[in-house]
Amino acid sequence: MPNEDLAASPVVTWDEGDLPRSRLYDDVYFSRADGLAEARAVYLAGCDLPEAWRGRDRFSVAELGFGTGLNIAALLALWRQTRPPGGHLSIFSIEAHPLSAGEARRALSSWPELADIAALLTARWPGRARGFHRLDLPELHATLDVAIMDAFEALSAWGGPADAWFLDGFAPARNPGMWRAEVLNLVAARSAPGARVASYTVAGQVRRDLAAAGFSVERRPGFGAKRQRLEARLEARLGGDAPRLPPRPRIAIVGAGIAGASVARALRALGVEARVFATQDAGASGAPAALMTPRLDAGLGDAAGLFAQVFHRAGTLYEAIPGAVIARQAIQLETGPKDPARFAAIAASDLFEPGVMERRDAMETTKALGEAAAAGLLIGDALVIEPALVLSRWLNAAIEGGVAAISSDGGAWRLLDEAGEMLFEADIVFLCAGMASARLAPGLALAPVRGQASWAKGVDCPVSCLFGGYVIPSRTGVLFGATHDRGDEDAQERPADHARNLQTLAAVLPELAARLDGAPLQAHAAVRATTADYLPLAGAVPGAPGGLFVLSGLGSRGFALAPLLGEHLAALALGAPSPLPRALARLVDPSRFAERTRKRAEKRASPPRLWRNTP
């Protein structure tokens, strides 16, 4: 939870009557007359809610200006009262300068009728890290994604579409960037056919820019002291009516490890259940403990953003499972000359919450680890989790087995056993089976890497540590390793690999290695699926008929990557807004390798440029 020192807030001050006012824009967050009545009159009624969502399985609302969360609290209260049977509400909101949860709690306390919803919102309030933050609201059959960035960047990143828009930035004269034509063009681009827009402002330039973007715009009687407000609707020429009451799809998940479990959980959050089929190889999901950390990328580009966002999301979800967390925090030790500068850049990055990444000198790491150690980086939100407990909680279904092949006639997908008999017929299939995914859908760009970790009971380590290898606590001892053998698909235990793991550990933490030397060791060996660019596959299977998706290539970071990518995949399959920014979705799109090959071929085929000297 972010620091809630209200007196020192750089974002908000408080007028008489406890009305929040922006320090940055010198404007109030809502009407002095009655903010809740304003939200209902301007935004809910302005978007024709609840009529617009009647009979809909899914409905999406987007907002420019999250602020105190008041509009969203009012929306959720109305949704709870009028939700269609089986309906799910997706909300996307944008805030460049987020309030703390304490500040929001103070602002929302003026409306006791919203107390329970305000408590849910502020208990799961987004942090300050740049990127998308997902808030789960299963009690209300809703999800909320908050983009901590400016409006143009956020709308460029979001995939949409929205059925309704709340345009609630500060006044155009005080915050012109929120109301630029480029932003309103993106509002149109991220809208479903017939989408409605509501706003308190009727500024002439805003009306003209919305009209130019394809909206029909009207002025309506305003709220309180404001004489008019704005309503708009996307012109029908951009598409027909939104689909109503689509049939519930039959869905199969092949793979019962963390990838399959994550997809199953994400589908259930959207109100859909799936049949789950296991494969023989449990991969890393069968270990007694698993470490959840991000890949550290000092370049701080899209790949770094991906790993920061999946790390935060996975941690939030694991912390919500009673008893799933074995230990918290990890130390990544410096092992090369570039690490001090790399760790310093990561610690200073706004991709992580303040204080999550902190440098530690050698004296501090030595104290934490109980023996002499190099300097390093403390990863405050790292978790060691119990895989079996997570899988049991998220799968929540009978696990079936025996899928040997899949086939499609262009309509339904058939899951077949070894004898060619049909096990299940599905509209949508998710391949989450590690390397087995490549056997079921030939052509996926996956390669095997065998890894064996060593497991000792009765020995402990004070904190998880990474150093090229790793050592982490389990419920009964420690897990350390692991070997990394490319192209090897043999998952049988190898006694010689225990010696390799001990040697790697002894080079960094010799005292711990000495305590482990001679102790009885068990092995956890698995074959991980990897890709050439070390990024996962999460999307539609290239070249396959519709309805076939893959989540694989997670390498050794499945427990960090799978939860958010599972939500991305479920959203793609069901037509819901994805929590993954568009640039990050492109990073993990399974078609990226074929696209790169095509571009290289085009470049080779293009005629050479002829250069001539000019006299």
Phi, psi and omega in degrees: 000132181299159176302132185247038177285093187295323185295331184260016185299130174277356190254319192228147168234174187233123177280176174300143184083011178061038178270123181287139179227138180289128173292329186281324186245358179049051180215152181280154180281334177202174187299141173294331183294306180184103184298321181291316178298324177296314180300318181291318184284318186277313190263311182290305178294324181297334177258014177058045176259135017264001184305322186296334182257005180298133179077008182260135172290323182223143178217144185233130177239135176239152185220137169258108179109077182293317175055237181278352184083009185296314179301320182290322177298318178295319178299314182295324177297318179291320178299317179300323182284329192233012184303132174296150178305126180077006184284149176232133181256124174253131181235136175233126181226157187234136177208116180280334185230080189290142169284163172279165178299322179295320178295318177296319180300319179295317181294320185279350183292348180290347185236091180303331180294344178257009191303316184289321178290320177299323179294319177298313182299310186286335175290335182243025186303141180292155177276202184251357182295142179293132180137192179266138178237124179262131175247123179274132177228062184297333178299335182248007182055050184213156170230146180233123173252125179246123179266118178267088181183175181284166191296315183295315179298317182294316181290328175296327184276331187279144181273340182066197357266163177252142174271339180211150183230134169253110177264101189226042172287169174297167188309141181308326180292332183263333182225066187297333182299328180291337189248017180296153178301324180298324178291315182291330173297322178289327173304314178296317182295334181259022182254145170285158176305133179079011182302145180254148179232138176227144178203154175283337186270141174239026180307137185303319182293323177297315180297318181293320181290324175295318179297319179295333180278354176113007180265144165273128192241136178226150171262135181237162177303136185276185180248140176061230183283349181277128186287327184221160172224175187241139168231144179213157178218140181291133183299145183297338182298342180275000178155169179273191178295151177296144181298144181247138173044061176295150179296147177291121183286151171274125188234136175237140173244124178256110184123123184244027172271202185293329178294309180296320179296322180294320177294318180299316178297317181295319178296318181297323177297334177267008176087020184233138176255153180230154169275134183248129180241127183272163170240173185291327186266115178278348180060210182294342182293347180267005181284157178288341178206155179219139179265132180247104177222161175274159166287135184265119185232106183288350176292337175056031177267207184298320180297319177296320177297321177300310184290328176294318183289318179294325179298312181296317182294316180299317180300317179300317182289320180292322180296336181279353180263113182304127175081000185285333185271123177272319183204159179237155179075152175208153177246124173263113183279149174289131180233358181211166185294338180274348186296320180303314179290323179297313181293324179296318179296319181292318180296330181273354186288147175270010176285339179247158177296149178306131177086353181288322179248117182224135176293146174228131178280175186298325179296320181289318179291324177299316179296318183291323186267346178082008174201165184303133183211160177285168173295167182191197182238124176274122178259097191295328183262010175298146181228144163255125184238164177263106186303316185300322181291319179297313182296318180299318182291317187276326180289311172047041183201158173294132182265122178261166184216182173092015179285117180252336182201161173230151179213160179214143175258019184095352176245257180283158173261138179247130175263125187244148176269186183300329181273002181083008178279144183282127176270324185195149175244128188228153172277328182226133176234133174250121176268110184230041192248031179060226180294335177297337177300323180290333176284328180280331178228081183305142180107346175294137186278072182239145177225144183276145170225119178277137175224137175235124174257155180251142188230122181238133176268153175079006177239142181235163171228141187289333181204148177298144184219138178239142185200034194097313165258200177204159168219130184221153176283147168246185180296330188237001183179224179227153174240132182215161182147218353237160176292164185213093186243104183292143176077002184259122181248020179268115183263014179284149179295140177235112180304326181296335181287337173298318179296321177298317180294319177296322179296318179297318179293319183296332180292341184243317181232075187297328181292318177294319179298323179295323178292332180274338183295122181093349177286147176298129183242134170258161183242144166238109181248139181209157175252115181266147175267130181230172177232168183294331181258010176064022176242151186285171171255122180213098180165192179292143178289123182300135175078356182270156171302160183300150177098003179247121183234157180227140167229103184203186181070029184280349179059225182265008183242033182300323183286342172273318188280320194296318186301310181287321179293329173298321177293321177299314182294317178299320179295317178301316185290325185260359179077023178265159176298137180274145174280001184258124176304150187302318180297324179286327175297323178294326179300326186254003180297125182298341182278359187296327182290317178295324179294320178295319178298317179298317181294322178295321179295319178297321181293319179292327183279343182290144181294146180293148177282136180260127180252136177235140175286134176270141181293000000 
